[in-house]
Amino acid sequence: GFDLVLLARRKDRLQDIAKKLESDYSIRCEIFPADLSSKDEIRKAAERIKQIENLDILINNAGFATVGYFADLPVEKSMRMFDVHMAASVMFTHAALQGMLKRKRGAIINVSSVGAFTLTPGNVIYDSTKSFLNTFSENLSLEIKDAGIRIQALCPGFTRTEFHEVSDFEGFDRSLIPNYLWMTADEVASLSLKALEEDKKIVFIPGWKNRLFTWLIQHSAMIRAITQKKVKKRDLK
């Protein structure tokens, strides 16, 4: 029942999604085409967020990954990831909070990743920016804990979306990841919103398998080494 403002790069895809959502759910959808690797477009989107009256939920979900070692990748690509993952999330959160603090209600979900905990070669900037989103969300929640605003850093694992269908992942074989480790976007979103309602911990990992994997990689040097070795083999192919 929520009216939506949808932001992404491709205007035609946004129009198709908005039309379907309006038809299926009898809601209003505004589209805002923007490329969040551009600081100018981030600022424009932040200004639009400030103008939204009664903004209930902000979801910072834009993101991408690369394949390859940090020193081998163009540094410009790494800086674009900084802007998409970090600069956009910080500016949009700041913009949304202006009205939420006045109304003393609202929620912000920063989509992070289990990559924030895994620390694997070939994912230096991705894992680092996701770690930032976790720390940013936890610290921010301390500042506004009495303001009626909920904050969540959502840390999904492997999720069936278009994430792996970009040129950087050309040749990526999904079957290399056991089927039981994949979740659907609907599952991730439902668990996230349920946790937000129940006011669970700020950093939320959806799915017990993802939580178990994250615990193991944090507490077992052997599991951590095996995971890093497998990722390294992938990047050397």
Helices and strands as residue ranges (DSSP letters): E 4-8, H 11-25, E 29-33, H 39-51, E 57-60, G 70-72, H 75-81, I 82-87, H 88-103, E 106-111, H 115-118, H 124-143, E 149-154, E 159-160, G 167-169, G 174-176, G 179-181, E 183-184, H 185-197, E 203-204, H 208-219, H 221-236
